[in-house]
């Protein structure tokens, strides 16, 4: 079942195939009421970093170019976050998270986990590289995960970091 979940020469990033994810919104009308038409302004250094991140994400199969504003109804801007001269591309999904149904399965308490582990003979831990990116979206959800940059508009083909319910999805 999980043989496709690990990296290979053909799949540089693991994937949870057969486990498509949806976004459960708490509104009936289309989200958002007013689409974003312009990207956030950025410095030349941030623009260069953003272009690099976009190319990496396209090569990993996480992003796909979907054109420019006229063809797209939902977009989110991105920013570049810097820490110790390393950059990270961050989509502004705050508005989406506002309309997303909250996780009803909080992280288990430590005592509960220890009780379950006490019955085990062997304990094994595996860390999923970019675990949140290993989940695919159902087609309907992809339109909610479009980002706008100076290079155009892209859609996430897999779950990006920052989505409100990603903890529940990874636990499932």
Phi, psi and omega in degrees: 000323186255010182299334179271002184276351185253162182288155176207181178296323180279336184232090184293349179228132179302160182213136175268076182289143182084006180232072182279146187249147176238164174248120180268108181267151180263021176227155179266327183286162180300145178256146341277166179300323180233115180288151177283129183254345181231147175284164174290145175295150182214154177285163177302322178296317180292322179297317178298315179296320180297316178299320178296314180297318180299315179298318178298315182292327176293316180296326178282352180081023181265334183233153173218137178288133180240010175111211182238180190310321186299333185263356189237135182262338183231125176218156174231136178285161176238156174230164173255125178259134183248139173211117181051049179064010173255139182253157177217133178275128184233122175279141179274090183257019181301317181295318178298316180297331177298324183264001181270136178296132183294154177293125180261004181240084183293165178302134182295153177289153183301321181297320178298316179294317180295323178298316179293321181289333183296339180274356186270147175271320179236145177235127179232139179237136176232137179256127179271117177297122182050051187307322180294334179280357184273357180259134177269154178265150168291151184307321182297327182286334184299331181289341177276350186243049177257138180244151180245133177224176176292344179272351183131198182246137182232153173242143175282129177270341178229169185291123175275163177289145175108348178288134188308318187262019183292333178296317180297319183294317180294323178293325180291000000 
